[in-house]
Amino acid sequence: MDYHRQQPIFENRYDAGRQLAEKLGAYKKEPVIVLAIPNGGIPVGMRVALALNADLDLVISRKIPIPLRPEGGFGAIADDGTTILNQAVLKRIELTEKQVNYQVNKVRNDIQQRSLLYRGSKPLSIVKDKIAIVVDDGLASGYTMMAAIESVRRRQPKYIIAAVPAASAAAVKNVEKTTDRVITVVTSFAPKFYISDFYRYWNVLNDEEGLKCYKDWHMRRYQSSIKPPTGM
């Protein structure tokens, strides 16, 4: 669906995940694993995984913030060290090599801490020969998704799909260069794009909220896997 004007069409991330899952119905009987980007991508990915009866895991990817302008970024890093830099932004903001390295190392440390929080000593899920659906709550520039995709590709999946509820047309164009397919509920051609504009109820999820959502997923999967004794 193409939108030229931003409007809230999702109640929250869970509703966004439900609507996104409808776009992914063709993959329900395929060997699929859903990989959510924390934190905002977890509730979206949870709904997608439940709808597709697929496993859910995380791929931790973070933007590299511009000094003194943290809402902007000049690239992204994934949890295996994959780093993608936006050369056009770097040229425009004229950071020194020292400043770039400082920001990159800061994000790497943040990713390491987040990985320990979510995963502990648990190994990465096997994605080889599976369809990997990488999910986030939206794409603004697309660089966080691109770093996640490059990280996942190293694990040799059969096919990679980038799936988000809302994305800017420019971000879709960027991500299409790195993945096999991009699926959105809404693609916006508006001159200014803010993910929050597409959600009626929006908040920035912190690590505690993201971890709770991820634990809720595992509890649901555990409960669904328990079969009652014969005769009950």
C-alpha positions, 0 to 999 in steps of 0.5 A: 500500500502506497501512502503520500500522506502520513496518518495513524493506521496502527493502534500500537505495535501489536496491531501493526504486527497483526496487519503486517502478518496478513501481508506475510500469509503466503509464508505460513507453511514455509520454513520461516524464522522471524528475527526482530530488531529490539526494542520496537521490533519485538512486539511487531515480530511477536505477532508475526511469528504467532500468525506464521507459527514460526520461531522468534529470535532477535537480531540486535542492530543499532543506529550510530547517532550523530554527536549532539543530534542523537535523533539522527544517524550516520549508519548502523551496527549489528550484533556480529559487528557488521557495520554500514556507514551512510557516506553521504551523511558523513560527508555532510556533517564532517566528523573527524575519524576520531569522532566516528570511531568514538561513536562506533565503539560506543554503539558496539558496547551498547549492543554487547550489553543488550545482547547479554541482557536478551540472550545471556549465553544462549547461542544464535538461532540456526537460520541456514536454509530457512526464510529469515523475516527481519522485522522492525516497527518501521524504516526511516533511513533503512540503515538499521535494517540494512546492518541487520540483513547483512548480519543475517546473510552471513548465517546463510539463510535461504531467503531474506525478507525485510518486513515492517509496518511502515517505511519511507519510500527512500528507505525501501529503496535503500533496503531493497539493495541488500535484501531479497524482498521488502514487505510493508503495510504502508510505504510513505512518499511524504517529504518528512517521515516519522515512524510515530506518525503511523501509530495512534499510541506510540512510545519508545520501548526501553530495554525492560519493556522489550525484555518483558515482551520477549519473555512473554513470547517464550512463555506463550510458546512453552504453553502451546507446546504442552499437550494435555495427557491422553484422555483429558 
